[in-house]
Amino acid sequence: MQVLFRTRDPEGSHMRDQVERRVRFVFRRLGWQVPRAEVQMSDLNGPRGGRDKRCQLEVKTEGRGLVVVSSVAKDWRTALDEALARAVRTIFRKIKRAAPAKVPRSASLLH
């Protein structure tokens, strides 16, 4: 899996290794579905503080298209975790929708 990390914030750039490890860990079960993930971290308010750390996650999936989610939180780690959780839920939902409907065995024997 290819993980791309972008940020303009000096504080956010220190998190590069941690972000890559976290993304690989979260998508370990979906490795066959997710060849690339791009993480963008930004500080919306600058040094003023508050709930202003934004994480945008773009996940390229095999046969399911592009999944783009974002999260805003008080700190970088929370914003990343919320965006990852939302992305995983969205991908699982897409996989479930694309799965063929199961026909009960007894119904298939009647025809």
N, C-alpha and C positions, 0 to 999 in steps of 0.2 A: 504494500500500500504506500502510495506517495502522499506525504503530508506537506503542504505548503503553508508557511506562516508569514503574515505581513502585519507590521505595525509601524507607526511613526513615533510612538511614545517610547522614550528611553526606559521607563519603568516596565513597560510591557515587553520590550525586547529581551529582558532578563529571563522571561518565562518561556523562551523558545523551546528548550529541551523538555521542560515540564509539560508544555502543551502537546508536543509531538508524542511523548510517552502516553499521555492521557487519551489522546485521540486513538492511538493504536490499541490501547487497552479496551476502550469502549467498543470499538468496531472489530475486535478480534473474532467474534462469532459471525460477523458479516463480511469478513475479508474477501470472500468469493463474490460478493455483491458490490463492494465499494473499492474501486481501484485508486481513487484520488479524493482527498479532502483538503479544502483550503480554509484556513482560519485567519480572520482579520480581527485584530484587537485595536480598539480606539478609546480614547478618553474624551467624552463629549463636552465636559465643562472645563477641561484643563485643570489647573491647580486649585480650583475653588472647592473641590471635594463633593461629597454627596453621592447619590445613586447615579453614577455617570460612566461606569465602565461598560463598554459595549463589545460583545463578541458576535461576529457574523460568521456563520459556517456554511460553506458551499460543498455539498457532497455529490460527486458524480457516481451514479449507480449503473450497473450493467442492465440494460433493458428497461429501466424504470425512470430514466431521465435524471434531471438535476434537482436536488433538494436543497433549498436555501432557507435557513432559519437564523434568527438573531435573538439575542437576549441582552438586557440591560440590568446590571446589578451594582451593588456597592463596591465589590472587589472583583478582580480579574478571575479568580478561581470559580467563584459562584456563577459569573456570567458564562464561563466556558462550560461548566457542568450543566447548567440549564439549557444551553444551546445544544449540547451533545445529547441530552435526554430527549429533547424535542425532535432532533434529527432521527434518532433511533426509532422513536414511536412512529414517525412519519414513514420511514423505510419499511418497518414491519407492517404497517397498515397497507402500503402499496403492494407488498409481497402477498399479503393475505387476500387482497382484492383480486389479484391476478391469478390466484390458485384456482384450479377447476373445482366446481361444486361437487361435493361427494354425494353419490347416490347410495341410499341404504341398500345393503346386499339383498334383503328380502324383496325390495321393489324391482331390482334388476332381474331377479329370478322369475318374476311373474310374466315378463314380456318375452 
